Amino acid sequence: LVDKVFFLTELGYQKTLEVNYQFTPEVFVIGNGVVGDGFKPISQEEKNERRKEFGWTNDDIVITWLANARPVKGLHLFKKVVENLSGKYSNLKVLSIGHKPQSDLNSSNWIQVGQVSNSNLPKYLQLGDAYFFTSVWQEGFGLSLAEAVKCGNIPITSPLGGITEVLSEIPHKIYVQRPNVVEDWVNAFEEYLNLRNSPEFISQEFDFGSWQSYDKWEQRFLNALKS
């Protein structure tokens, strides 16, 4: 009885075709959009200055994580990844956002921000160098991933669901093919360190402002409604 169905990704549409013997609606793949002009990178100089508020130095490497604490978001895995990396890199700092405070995360290198409003979220994500998206389920889109990338974080992520489609235009990303294996996330961070020191990374330019923007999503949505 449905006339139209809007999908976040092409993959979502294809999966629907696989599980439905009959599927007759008209289909539009319209994606998603990040709300707010604040989701954008800041200069390294501004980043260094704002990091001082947390007691961090210019030499520190900051990794960010954003989600609630549901098991499918992989916080339990991320904890083990950080424990492993902290033993190797004394300049590693962690900023986790969105989950309730965890009593076992009372480490000097880990700051738990908790839940924040959408308008305040960019000022935390902009402090990060790399974003760990430790999802272990079939993501429909991964909006928090897009928010972190728009703020200048290099994504270290599983490829589950629509993630690879969402990040297809991003020049630098690192995929963990076995997201349930802690060692693979640790190795992915090592890959990130090699990437950030490469000439290709330093010279890369990308228009984060228009990528996955709300305005573009809104236009696709309206065009689909009018069609």
C-alpha positions in Angstrom: 0.0 0.0 0.0 3.1 2.3 0.1 3.7 4.6 -2.9 7.3 5.7 -2.1 10.1 4.5 0.0 13.1 6.7 0.9 16.4 4.9 1.7 19.5 6.2 3.4 21.8 4.2 1.1 21.7 2.2 -2.1 22.7 -0.8 0.0 19.6 -0.4 2.1 17.5 -0.6 -1.1 19.3 -3.6 -2.4 18.9 -5.5 0.9 15.2 -4.7 0.8 15.0 -6.3 -2.6 16.7 -9.4 -1.4 14.3 -10.0 1.5 11.0 -9.1 -0.3 9.6 -11.4 -3.0 7.4 -8.5 -4.1 8.4 -4.8 -3.7 6.5 -2.4 -5.8 6.9 1.2 -4.4 8.9 3.9 -6.2 12.3 4.2 -4.5 14.5 7.2 -3.8 18.0 7.0 -2.2 18.2 10.4 -0.4 20.9 9.7 2.3 21.1 11.8 5.4 22.4 15.2 6.4 24.3 16.7 9.2 22.4 19.5 10.9 24.4 22.6 12.0 27.0 24.9 10.4 29.4 24.2 13.3 30.4 20.8 12.0 33.6 21.8 10.2 37.4 21.4 10.8 39.4 24.1 12.6 43.0 25.1 12.1 45.7 23.2 13.9 46.6 26.4 15.7 43.1 26.8 17.1 42.9 23.1 17.9 46.1 23.3 19.9 44.9 26.3 21.8 41.5 24.7 22.7 43.2 21.5 23.7 45.1 23.4 26.5 41.7 23.6 28.3 42.0 19.8 28.8 45.6 19.9 29.8 46.8 18.4 26.5 49.9 19.5 24.6 50.6 20.0 20.9 52.3 16.6 20.6 49.3 14.7 21.9 47.2 12.5 19.6 43.5 12.7 20.4 41.1 10.0 19.4 37.4 10.5 19.7 34.4 8.1 20.2 30.7 9.1 20.0 27.7 6.9 20.8 25.6 5.5 23.6 26.8 2.4 25.5 24.8 -0.2 23.7 26.9 -3.3 22.9 26.3 -2.9 19.2 28.3 0.4 19.3 31.4 -1.5 20.6 32.4 0.6 23.6 33.5 -2.7 25.3 35.9 -3.3 22.4 37.1 0.3 22.3 38.1 0.2 26.0 40.4 -2.7 25.2 41.8 -1.0 22.2 42.6 2.1 24.3 44.2 0.0 27.0 46.4 -1.6 24.4 47.4 1.6 22.7 48.0 3.5 26.0 50.8 1.2 26.8 52.5 2.0 23.6 51.8 5.7 23.2 52.1 8.0 26.2 50.8 10.9 24.2 47.5 9.3 23.4 44.4 11.1 24.7 40.8 9.9 24.5 37.6 11.9 24.3 34.4 9.9 24.5 31.0 11.5 24.0 27.4 10.4 24.4 27.5 7.5 26.8 26.9 7.5 30.5 30.0 7.8 32.7 31.8 4.5 33.1 33.4 3.8 36.5 36.2 1.8 35.0 37.4 4.8 32.8 39.1 6.8 35.5 42.2 7.2 33.5 44.2 10.4 33.3 44.3 10.1 29.5 40.5 9.6 29.0 37.9 12.3 29.3 34.2 11.3 29.3 32.1 14.2 28.1 28.7 12.5 28.5 25.6 13.6 26.6 25.8 16.9 24.9 23.5 19.0 22.7 23.9 19.0 18.9 24.9 22.6 19.0 27.8 21.9 21.5 28.9 18.6 19.8 31.3 20.2 17.2 33.5 21.9 19.8 34.4 18.4 21.1 34.7 16.6 17.8 36.9 19.3 16.4 39.6 18.5 19.0 40.1 15.0 17.6 42.6 13.6 15.2 41.0 10.3 14.5 37.5 9.0 15.2 36.9 5.4 16.2 33.6 4.1 14.9 33.5 0.6 16.5 30.1 -0.3 15.4 29.4 -4.1 15.2 26.0 -4.1 13.5 24.7 -3.2 10.1 24.7 0.6 10.2 22.0 2.2 8.1 24.1 5.4 7.7 26.3 6.3 10.6 25.3 9.9 11.2 27.7 10.4 14.1 30.5 9.1 11.8 29.6 11.8 9.3 29.6 14.5 12.0 33.0 13.5 13.2 34.5 13.4 9.7 33.0 16.8 8.9 34.9 18.1 12.0 38.2 16.9 10.6 38.6 13.5 12.2 40.1 10.7 10.1 37.6 7.8 10.4 38.8 4.4 11.7 35.7 2.3 11.2 34.1 -1.0 10.5 32.7 -1.3 7.0 29.3 -2.7 8.1 26.0 -1.7 6.6 26.1 1.6 4.6 29.3 2.9 6.0 31.5 2.4 3.0 28.9 4.0 0.8 28.6 7.0 3.1 32.4 7.5 3.1 33.0 6.8 -0.6 34.0 10.4 -1.3 36.3 10.8 1.7 40.0 10.7 0.6 41.3 9.2 3.9 39.6 6.4 5.9 40.7 3.2 7.5 38.5 0.1 7.5 38.6 -2.7 10.1 37.3 -5.7 8.3 37.0 -7.8 11.5 35.5 -5.3 14.0 35.1 -7.8 16.8 38.9 -8.3 16.9 40.7 -5.9 19.2 44.0 -6.4 17.6 42.7 -5.3 14.2 41.6 -1.9 15.7 45.1 -1.6 17.2 46.7 -2.3 13.8 44.3 0.2 12.2 45.6 2.9 14.5 49.2 2.1 13.5 48.0 2.5 9.9 46.6 5.9 10.8 49.9 7.0 12.3 51.6 6.1 9.0 48.9 8.0 7.1 49.1 11.2 9.1 52.9 11.5 8.4 52.6 10.9 4.6 52.9 13.7 2.0 49.6 12.6 0.5 47.8 13.2 3.7 49.3 16.6 4.4 48.6 17.9 0.9 45.0 16.6 0.6 42.2 19.1 0.3 38.5 18.2 0.7 35.3 20.3 0.9 33.9 19.1 4.2 31.3 21.9 4.2 29.1 20.6 1.4 29.8 16.9 2.1 26.7 15.2 3.7 25.2 18.7 4.4 21.7 19.2 5.6 20.9 21.5 2.7 21.7 18.9 0.1 19.7 16.3 2.0 16.7 18.6 2.2 16.8 19.2 -1.5 16.9 15.5 -2.3 14.0 14.9 0.1 11.9 17.6 -1.4 12.6 16.5 -4.9 11.6 13.0 -4.0 8.3 14.3 -2.5 7.5 16.3 -5.6 8.4 13.5 -8.1 
